[in-house]
């Protein structure tokens, strides 16, 4: 794949799509990505897509979630675009893992982990109104 080429995939708002997403992200990263890095990136995309599917829509929805994957010279860039409830994870305070564990929280671990592994950017698009979550991992 040309390093500047972008791959765009569409998914239903359905947790059954997660295995397909993991597989397609692994394929996109290919052999040039070390297995440990690939595992971390797949984990982050799985967590982010799960959050969109589980928390982004208050009722069953027939819209699609768009995943854009791009290889740049120095990074891999993944953008998730959805029409769900606006949520900016960059503005959310990330508790430490110890605080999350001790509080008995049933969530927050995924977001905390994503922020440790990837550069996270959020943008609320206006036309059409959508969320754009971008996750970036440097190529080592």
C-alpha positions in Angstrom: 0.0 0.0 0.0 1.3 3.5 -0.9 2.3 5.1 2.5 0.1 8.1 1.7 -2.9 6.0 0.8 -5.9 6.0 3.2 -8.1 2.9 3.8 -11.7 3.6 4.7 -14.0 1.0 6.2 -17.7 1.3 7.3 -19.1 -0.6 10.2 -22.6 -1.1 11.7 -23.3 0.1 15.2 -23.0 -3.4 16.5 -20.5 -5.2 18.8 -20.5 -8.1 16.4 -18.4 -5.9 14.1 -15.4 -5.9 16.6 -13.8 -9.1 15.3 -13.9 -7.8 11.8 -12.4 -4.5 12.9 -9.5 -6.2 14.7 -8.8 -8.3 11.7 -8.8 -5.4 9.3 -6.5 -3.3 11.5 -4.0 -6.2 11.8 -4.1 -6.6 8.0 -3.7 -2.8 7.5 -0.6 -2.7 9.8 0.9 -5.7 8.0 4.3 -7.3 8.5 6.2 -4.0 8.9 4.7 -3.5 12.3 6.1 -5.4 15.3 3.7 -7.8 16.9 3.8 -6.0 20.3 3.0 -2.7 18.7 0.3 -4.2 16.5 -1.3 -5.8 19.6 -1.3 -2.4 21.4 -2.8 -0.6 18.4 -5.5 -3.3 17.8 -6.3 -3.1 21.6 -6.8 0.7 21.3 -9.0 0.6 18.2 -11.0 -2.2 19.8 -11.6 -0.1 23.0 -12.4 3.1 21.1 -14.9 1.3 18.8 -16.5 -0.5 21.7 -17.0 2.8 23.5 -18.6 4.4 20.4 -20.9 1.4 19.9 -21.8 1.0 23.6 -22.0 4.7 24.7 -22.4 6.7 21.6 -26.0 5.8 20.8 -28.9 5.9 23.2 -31.0 3.5 21.1 -30.4 1.0 18.2 -29.0 3.0 15.2 -28.7 2.2 11.6 -26.0 4.8 10.9 -22.4 3.6 10.1 -19.2 4.2 11.9 -16.4 5.1 9.6 -12.8 4.0 10.3 -10.0 5.7 8.3 -6.6 4.1 8.5 -3.5 5.9 7.1 0.2 5.1 7.1 2.4 8.1 7.2 6.2 8.1 7.1 6.5 8.5 10.8 3.1 7.3 12.2 -0.1 5.2 11.8 -3.2 7.4 12.0 -6.7 6.0 12.7 -9.8 8.3 12.6 -13.2 7.1 13.9 -16.1 9.1 12.6 -19.6 8.6 14.0 -23.0 10.3 14.3 -23.4 9.4 18.0 -23.6 11.5 21.2 -20.8 14.0 21.3 -18.0 13.0 23.7 -14.5 14.5 23.9 -12.2 12.0 25.7 -9.4 14.5 25.7 -11.3 16.6 28.2 -12.0 13.7 30.5 -9.6 13.4 33.5 -8.0 10.0 33.4 -7.8 8.4 36.9 -4.8 6.3 37.6 -5.2 2.6 37.2 -4.8 2.3 41.0 -7.7 4.9 41.5 -9.9 3.1 39.0 -9.2 -0.3 40.6 -9.7 0.9 44.2 -12.9 2.8 43.4 -14.4 -0.4 41.9 -15.1 1.5 38.7 -16.5 -0.7 35.9 -15.1 1.6 33.3 -12.3 4.0 32.5 -9.5 1.5 32.1 -9.8 1.4 28.3 -9.7 5.2 27.9 -6.8 5.5 30.3 -4.9 2.8 28.3 -5.6 4.4 25.0 -4.3 7.7 26.2 -1.1 6.0 27.4 -0.5 4.2 24.1 -1.7 6.6 21.5 -1.9 10.3 20.8 -5.6 11.1 21.1 -7.4 14.0 19.3 -11.1 14.8 19.2 -13.0 17.1 16.9 -16.7 17.8 16.6 -17.5 18.2 12.9 -20.4 20.4 11.9 -21.4 19.5 8.4 -22.7 16.8 8.8 -22.5 16.8 12.6 -20.2 14.0 13.6 -17.6 13.0 16.1 -14.0 12.5 14.9 -11.7 10.7 17.2 -8.1 10.4 15.9 -5.6 7.9 17.4 -2.0 8.2 16.3 0.9 5.9 17.0 4.5 6.6 16.0 6.3 4.2 13.8 9.5 3.1 15.6 
